[in-house]
Structures are given as C-alpha cells and as structure tokens.
C-alpha cells in the first residue's frame, strides 16, 4: 500500500520456488484483490499530484533536424540513433490486394528488441497487491501516469542510454526464486510499429523489498477504479493487467431480480467463467482461417520513398493531413534514468475511438471482436476491438466507406455506454496520442456481422491471452476495462 500510512502484515504461505502458479489458485487470490478497496482512488490521485510537484517531465516539439544524436541515413532518409540502438524510423510498403486500400506506403517505428513490462505482486493481510510506479513519459499529456513496476526496453535495461539502472528488474530476470503468475509475449500497435513485442509479466515475490520513492502497492480494485479516470493508468499497465488470470471464480447471481446494471454485471461474470465457452478448436480455426486468407505483404523501404508523406517544417506528415505525423521532441526530466534527451515520436492526428460492442445472450455477455490485419503484426491478423479508428480520417467519406459499427458506437444512447474513458497510448514513442475507450451494449439481437467479426465470451478472450499475438494492444486495454466493470460503481459513464 502506500509506503508510509498503513502498516501491512505479510502472510507467509509456502510457495514452491521456480514453479508457475496454479491458475485456479491465482485467479481466486486475484479476484479477492479485485474486490478489496485498499486506500481508495482519492488517496492514489493525491499521491500522484504530490509526486507531480517533485518528479516531472517537460517535452516540447522541435524540428527533426535539431534532434541530438539522431540523423537521417544518407540516400535512405531513415531516422536512426548514432549508437544504432533504441529504434529507427523507416518506410513500409504495404500491399493488401483484397483490402479497401490495396496499396500504400507509410513511416513506421522499427524496434526489434523485446522489452519487459512487469508487475510485482505480494500478499499483504491475505490480499494481493501490485507494485506500480508513477512514471513521467515525454508523450503523456499530463506528465505522470501509473506504470508497471518495470517498463523497459532492452536498450534501457542494458544501459544503452547511459543512465541509472532500472529498479526491480532483477525480480523479472531471476524468476527461479519467485512465483510467476503471467508471462507472455504480446504485440504493440501494428499500424505504427514493425513487429514490436514486449514480454508481459506478473511475478509474485515472497521476501520483503524496499519501496522506492515514486512506487506504491495497490490492490486490483484500486487499479480497476483508476481505469475510469482519464489518462491515469498507462497503456503498459493496461496490457499487463489484461494478462492476469481473472476468469472462472466469481459467484453466480440470479438474473431476474436484480437492477439493470447488476444484471449486466452478472452477465459479465458469467461470461468470465462460462465453462461451455472456453477456448475451442473451432475458435482457433477461425483465427487461423482469417490469417491464412488475408493476403497482406509488408516490406521495408527507405523513409525517403514513402510516397504521399512529406518532410516539411521539421516534421513528416501525410499530404492530406491525416493519420499521424513524425515529430521531434526535446525532453527534460526529473526522476528518470536520464535527465534530458531528444527523440523522434509519432503523434496521431485527432483522438481515436476504440470500442467493444457487447450483448447478452442467455444471460451471458458476449463481445464482438474483429479479426484485423495490420502491417506490423508478426502473424498478419490479431483480434481487435469492434471499432478501432480515428474518426477524423473519414470525415469526407461516404457512409459505406466508414469503418463498420463506428456509427453504432458514436450514436449510442448514454444508457447503453457501460464504460467510457479517454486513455493515453504509450508515452515513450507516441506524443499526446489518446483514444476514447468505450464498451457499448447493444440489444440481444446484436448487429449484423460478417466473416471478419465474431461474438466471443470474456473467458474465451482470457484463454487467448495465455498465448502470444492473439489480442492486439487496444483489445487488451479494453479487456482490462471490461474486468473493471464486474463490481458496482466501476468506470460507468
């Protein structure tokens, strides 16, 4: 909990070292953490506000030509760091013969390293707590956000930046002494990264460990409540939370005698433990079918040859002013491994919309997912939210050219919106890039679907999250938001 205000009693339990936690036992203890309010949300927000006065990051746009340590490769235009580390920005040539846009070129971030996104867990007074940090990223609109215990690229934790060591990293590298609750490699934004992956981990520790300044133990209940607050829980924390085993343990409730909102939660809980809807060969076959039938080819090209994109006025932008821009940023920081640097970043044009449509079928909540192809994915297609787009890109297009279900989401009456919050994307690579995350319930008949969309249960999503590259990062964020709705007064608009 907070390092100072509340004394917590460690409950010792025998744990076989070096073995993965039994999933049922882990899910039961995680569910108890999800029902334990801890100090509440106000205390955490106050802690963040206090830290913001002492640990800060300022970032201002600068011309790409003025970046220190970065340069354009002669003849190619690719943006690279003088060390050859961190990442580079090059061009990508994409061909999708059967797609609405069969061919395009674009800039993309190439960061082949596998980073570590890790939460430490520990049991206090019989309740699991998770160690988070208040981390200032240059791309955050509001400075500090709640981050995992460790959020580091390989360049960071091998010291390529020349800064201080990454705190607590040793607990994720020396796993034999601890209990592994979750450990899976997952993708990041497939439209802006080329084959980027991170190791998403949750590791339970048994020994006492010092809580460094800027870190704090929180229950899962606190984290779930904070998801409903705009720009507080960062993307890396959301994706790790989604990988927790949270299904299969909630009690049943009678569906008919409850208020409307409670009936929704009861349907959500049933969806999380529906034995008949566990991961099936048929569902896996559908995903494999989508991957096999999607003829997408993506190949690297020089950044200077990304036709339709212009390097002008110190930034790289699409000639129509759509999609995103590559901008330069100068950073000054206090409380980071390095006190100052410059870097290129991607800045989205406009706020995006990321939404799940959900419906109740026989008292069980189902989620409409999209088998979505993105050029940066390792395996062509991953399951995405029902809607994932930047609406401003479609303002002058006819209704038939708009993404499916976008209007159902944007025009949903307030009583149908079960979750709504504006959340930031990864602030280390994306500058002031945010999406409106929504869960919108439709009637029991649902909406017309086609072969790239499918209704699934929350338990099926949880089962897929045990494996790499099935749910994209936006869907993982929404899964975390969905789980936050399983108890009253969570994240409702």
C-alpha positions, 0 to 999 in steps of 0.5 A: 500500500502506500509506503508510509500510512498503513502498516501491512502484515505479510502472510507467509504461505509456502510457495514452491520456488521456480514453479508457475502458479496454479491458475485456479489458485491465482485467479481466486487470490486475484479476484479477492484483490479485485474486490478489496478497496485498499486506500481508495482512488482519492488517496492514489490521485493525491499521491500522484499530484504530490509526486507531480510537484517533485518528479516531472517531465517537460517535452516540447516539439522541435524540428527533426533536424535539431534532434541530438544524436539522431540523423537521417541515413544518407540516400535512405532518409531513415531516422536512426540513433548514432549508437544504432540502438533504441529504434529507427524510423523507416518506410513500409510498403504495404500491399493488401490486394483484397483490402479497401486500400490495396496499396500504400506506403507509410513511416513506421517505428522499427524496434526489434528488441523485446522489452519487459513490462512487469508487475510485482505482486505480494500478499499483504493481510491475505490480499494481493497487491501490485507494485506500480510506479508513477512514471513521467513519459515525454508523450503523456499529456499530463506528465505522470501516469501509473506504470508497471513496476518495470517498463523497459526496453532492452536498450534501457535495461542494458544501459544503452542510454547511459543512465541509472539502472532500472529498479526491480528488474532483477525480480523479472530476470531471476524468476527461479526464486519467485512465483510467476503468475503471467508471462507472455509475449504480446504485440504493440500497435501494428499500424505504427510499429514493425513487429514490436513485442514486449514480454508481459509479466506478473511475478509474485515475490515472497521476501520483503523489498524496499519501496522506492520513492515514486512506487506504491502497492495497490490492490486490483480494485484500486487499479480497476477504479483508476481505469475510469479516470482519464489518462491515469493508468498507462497503456503498459499497465493496461496490457499487463493487467489484461494478462492476469488470470481473472476468469472462472471464480466469481459467484453466480447471481440470479438474473431476474431480480436484480437492477439493470446494471447488476444484471449486466454485471452478472452477465459479465461474470458469467461470461468470465467463467462460462465453462461451455465457452472456453477456448475451442478448436473451432475458435482457433480455426477461425483465427487461423482461417482469417490469417491464412486468407488475408493476403497482406505483404509488408516490406521495408523501404527507405523513409525517403520513398514513402510516397504521399508523406512529406518532410516539411517544417521539421516534421513528416506528415501525410499530404492530406493531413491525416493519420499521424505525423513524425515529430521531434521532441526535446525532453527534460526530466526529473526522476528518470534514468536520464535527465534530458534527451531528444527523440523522434515520436509519432503523434496521431492526428485527432483522438481515436475511438476504440470500442467493444460492442457487447450483448447478452445472450442467455444471460451471458455477455458476449463481445464482438471482436474483429479479426484485423490485419495490420502491417506490423503484426508478426502473424498478419491478423490479431483480434481487435476491438469492434471499432478501432479508428480515428474518426477524423480520417473519414470525415469526407467519406461516404457512409459505406466507406466508414469503418463498420459499427463506428456509427453504432458506437458514436450514436449510442444512447448514454444508457447503453455506454457501460464504460467510457474513458479517454486513455493515453497510448504509450508515452515513450514513442507516441506524443499526446496520442489518446483514444476514447475507450468505450464498451457499448451494449447493444440489444440481444439481437446484436448487429449484423456481422460478417466473416471478419467479426465474431461474438466471443465470451470474456473467458474465451478472450482470457484463454487467448491471452495465455498465448502470444499475438492473439489480442492486439494492444487496444483489445487488451486495454479494453479487456482490462476495462471490461474486468473493471466493470464486474463490481458496482460503481466501476468506470460507468459513464 
